Amino acid sequence: MIYKVLYQANPKENPKREATKSLYVDAQTQAEVRDLIAENTDYTVEFIQPLAGKHLEFEQQEPDFKITEFNK
C-alpha cells in the first residue's frame, strides 16, 4: 500500500503548517512506515495517510509524486 507522510524536516524547530512537506512510501503497514522514517531520517512525522483508489490516482497526477525508497 502507498502511504502519504506529512512531516517537518527540522525536528529542532516548532512545527509550522507552512513548513510541512510530504513524501510517499510503499509499505505493508503504517507501523512499518513509521519505522522506516525513524531509521532513515530525522523528520518529525505529523500524519501518515493510506492512499488507495481515486485518492491515490489523484495524488499520482501531482508533478512531485515519487515513491521514496529506503534501504531496508
SERO-4910 file (N, C-alpha, C, O; in steps of 0.05 Angstrom, whole numbers):
BEGIN
 pado doro    nc1    nc2    nc3   cac1   cac2   cac3    cc1    cc2    cc3    oc1    oc2    oc3
  Met    A     17    -24      0      0      0      0     18     25      0     40     25     11
  Ile    A      8     45    -13     22     71    -13     12     89      9    -12     91     13
  Tyr    A     31    101     23     24    119     45     36    147     40     58    149     30
  Lys    A     20    167     46     30    195     44     38    203     72     22    201     91
  Val    A     62    213     75     73    221    101     76    251    101     91    262     85
  Leu    A     63    264    119     67    293    124     86    296    146     83    284    168
  Tyr    A    107    313    142    128    314    162    140    342    163    136    359    145
  Gln    A    155    347    184    172    371    187    201    362    184    209    343    198
  Ala    A    216    374    167    243    366    162    263    372    184    282    358    188
  Asn    A    258    393    199    276    401    221    263    396    248    245    411    256
  Pro    A    272    375    262    260    368    288    266    389    310    253    388    331
  Lys    A    284    407    306    291    426    327    274    451    326    275    467    344
  Glu    A    259    454    304    241    477    302    213    470    310    204    447    307
  Asn    A    198    490    319    169    485    324    155    480    298    161    493    278
  Pro    A    137    460    297    123    455    272    107    479    263     93    492    278
  Lys    A    108    484    237     93    505    224     79    493    200     92    478    184
  Arg    A     54    498    196     40    487    173     54    494    147     54    477    129
  Glu    A     64    518    145     77    526    120    103    510    114    111    509     91
  Ala    A    114    498    134    139    482    131    133    452    127    152    437    124
  Thr    A    108    444    128    101    416    125    108    407     97    100    420     77
  Lys    A    121    384     95    128    372     70    115    344     69    105    334     89
  Ser    A    116    332     45    104    305     43    122    287     27    138    296     10
  Leu    A    120    261     32    133    241     16    115    217     15     96    215     31
  Tyr    A    120    199     -3    104    175     -8    121    151     -3    143    149    -13
  Val    A    110    131     11    124    107     18    107     83     12     82     83     17
  Asp    A    119     63      0    105     37     -5    112     18     18    136     11     20
  Ala    A     93     10     34     98     -7     57     73    -23     63     51    -18     52
  Gln    A     76    -43     80     54    -61     87     35    -48    108     11    -51    107
  Thr    A     47    -33    127     31    -22    149     41      7    156     63     15    148
  Gln    A     24     21    170     33     48    180     56     45    199     74     62    200
  Ala    A     56     24    215     78     20    234    105     16    219    125     27    227
  Glu    A    104      2    196    128     -1    180    137     26    169    161     31    168
  Val    A    119     42    161    125     69    151    139     85    173    160     97    168
  Arg    A    128     85    197    140    100    220    168     90    225    186    106    229
  Asp    A    172     63    225    198     52    229    218     61    208    241     68    214
  Leu    A    210     60    183    228     69    161    236     98    164    259    105    160
  Ile    A    216    115    170    222    143    174    241    147    197    261    163    195
  Ala    A    236    134    219    253    137    243    281    127    239    300    139    249
  Glu    A    284    105    224    310     93    220    327    109    199    352    108    200
  Asn    A    314    123    181    328    134    159    328    165    157    342    176    140
  Thr    A    313    178    175    312    207    174    310    218    203    308    203    222
  Asp    A    312    245    204    308    259    230    281    273    229    275    290    247
  Tyr    A    264    267    210    239    281    207    220    277    231    221    256    244
  Thr    A    204    297    235    182    295    254    157    289    239    147    306    223
  Val    A    146    265    242    122    257    227     98    270    240     93    268    264
  Glu    A     82    283    223     57    295    232     33    276    227     16    273    244
  Phe    A     33    263    204     10    247    197     17    227    175     33    233    157
  Ile    A      6    203    177     10    182    157    -17    175    147    -35    167    162
  Gln    A    -20    177    120    -47    173    108    -45    151     87    -29    154     68
  Pro    A    -60    129     90    -61    109     68    -75    120     44    -95    134     46
  Leu    A    -64    113     20    -76    122     -5    -85     98    -21    -70     79    -24
  Ala    A   -109    100    -32   -119     78    -48   -141     90    -67   -151    111    -62
  Gly    A   -147     75    -88   -168     82   -106   -165    110   -118   -143    117   -127
  Lys    A   -186    125   -118   -187    152   -131   -168    171   -118   -156    188   -131
  His    A   -165    168    -91   -147    186    -77   -118    182    -86   -103    201    -91
  Leu    A   -110    157    -89    -83    150    -99    -80    161   -128    -59    172   -135
  Glu    A   -100    156   -145    -99    166   -172    -95    196   -173    -79    206   -189
  Phe    A   -109    210   -156   -107    240   -154    -78    248   -147    -66    265   -159
  Glu    A    -67    235   -126    -40    241   -117    -19    235   -138      0    250   -141
  Gln    A    -23    214   -153     -4    206   -174     -3    227   -197     16    227   -212
  Gln    A    -23    243   -200    -23    264   -220     -7    288   -213      0    305   -230
  Glu    A      1    290   -187     18    312   -179     46    310   -191     56    288   -192
  Pro    A     57    332   -200     84    331   -212    106    321   -192    126    310   -201
  Asp    A    102    325   -166    122    317   -147    118    289   -136    132    281   -118
  Phe    A     99    275   -147     93    248   -137    117    229   -144    124    226   -167
  Lys    A    128    218   -123    150    199   -126    151    182   -101    150    192    -78
  Ile    A    153    155   -105    156    137    -82    184    140    -70    204    136    -85
  Thr    A    186    145    -45    212    147    -31    220    118    -23    204    104    -11
  Glu    A    244    111    -30    254     84    -23    276     87     -3    295    103     -6
  Phe    A    275     71     18    295     70     38    309     43     36    297     23     29
  Asn    A    335     42     43    348     16     44    339      0     68    343      8     91
  Lys    A    326    -22     62    315    -38     85    335    -57     95    329    -73    114
***
